[in-house]
Amino acid sequence: MTSYVQPHHVKVWLAGHAGNWHLAKYEAKELRETFGDVTTYQGAWHDFPIAKLAETNLESPLGELEGNCRQESHEFQKGR
């Protein structure tokens, strides 16, 4: 999972930090799609519900990230 998610995570941060909002929006979309793939193809691991965990915990942060990219806002740099 990390090898698929981490490159998009880094790229979206770098793009936003540089003010390249077209790339940041694209990478945010790719990040969401990658997490979608994780939930589809690795729904559980040793009876641990990866898909449910990802869907529950990532929807709000990904939505916030996408909103900040649309508004061309540097708010996502502050982290949580």
C-alpha positions as CSV (number, residue, x, y, z in Angstrom):
1,M,0.0,0.0,0.0
2,T,2.7,2.5,1.0
3,S,4.5,2.2,-2.4
4,Y,1.3,3.2,-4.2
5,V,0.1,5.9,-1.8
6,Q,3.3,7.7,-0.8
7,P,4.4,9.0,-4.2
8,H,1.0,10.8,-4.6
9,H,1.1,12.1,-1.1
10,V,4.5,13.6,-1.6
11,K,3.6,15.0,-5.0
12,V,0.4,16.7,-3.9
13,W,2.3,18.4,-1.0
14,L,5.1,19.5,-3.3
15,A,2.7,20.8,-5.9
16,G,0.7,22.7,-3.4
17,H,3.7,24.1,-1.7
18,A,5.0,25.3,-5.1
19,G,1.5,26.8,-6.0
20,N,1.1,24.4,-9.0
21,W,-2.6,23.9,-8.4
22,H,-3.3,21.9,-11.6
23,L,-0.8,19.3,-10.5
24,A,-2.0,19.4,-6.9
25,K,-5.6,18.8,-8.0
26,Y,-4.5,15.9,-10.2
27,E,-2.4,14.3,-7.5
28,A,-5.2,14.7,-5.0
29,K,-7.5,12.9,-7.4
30,E,-4.9,10.2,-7.9
31,L,-4.4,9.8,-4.1
32,R,-8.2,9.3,-3.7
33,E,-8.2,6.7,-6.5
34,T,-5.2,4.9,-5.0
35,F,-6.9,4.6,-1.7
36,G,-10.0,3.3,-3.6
37,D,-7.8,0.7,-5.2
38,V,-6.5,-0.3,-1.7
39,T,-10.0,-0.8,-0.4
40,T,-11.0,-2.8,-3.5
41,Y,-8.1,-5.1,-3.7
42,Q,-7.1,-5.4,-0.1
43,G,-10.4,-5.3,1.7
44,A,-9.0,-7.2,4.7
45,W,-5.7,-8.3,6.0
46,H,-5.6,-11.1,8.6
47,D,-9.3,-10.4,9.3
48,F,-8.5,-6.7,9.9
49,P,-11.0,-4.6,7.8
50,I,-8.6,-2.4,5.8
51,A,-11.4,-1.2,3.5
52,K,-13.7,-0.1,6.3
53,L,-10.8,1.6,8.1
54,A,-9.7,3.5,5.0
55,E,-13.2,4.6,4.1
56,T,-14.1,5.7,7.6
57,N,-10.8,7.6,8.3
58,L,-9.9,9.1,4.9
59,E,-13.1,10.6,3.5
60,S,-13.0,13.8,5.5
61,P,-9.2,14.5,5.1
62,L,-9.3,13.7,1.4
63,G,-12.3,16.0,0.9
64,E,-10.6,18.7,2.8
65,L,-7.4,18.3,0.7
66,E,-9.4,18.4,-2.5
67,G,-11.3,21.5,-1.3
68,N,-8.1,23.3,-0.4
69,C,-6.7,22.5,-3.9
70,R,-9.8,23.8,-5.6
71,Q,-9.5,27.0,-3.5
72,E,-5.8,27.2,-4.2
73,S,-5.3,27.4,-0.4
74,H,-2.1,26.6,1.5
75,E,-4.2,25.4,4.5
76,F,-3.3,21.7,3.9
77,Q,0.4,22.5,4.7
78,K,-0.6,23.0,8.3
79,G,-1.4,19.3,8.7
80,R,-3.5,17.9,11.5
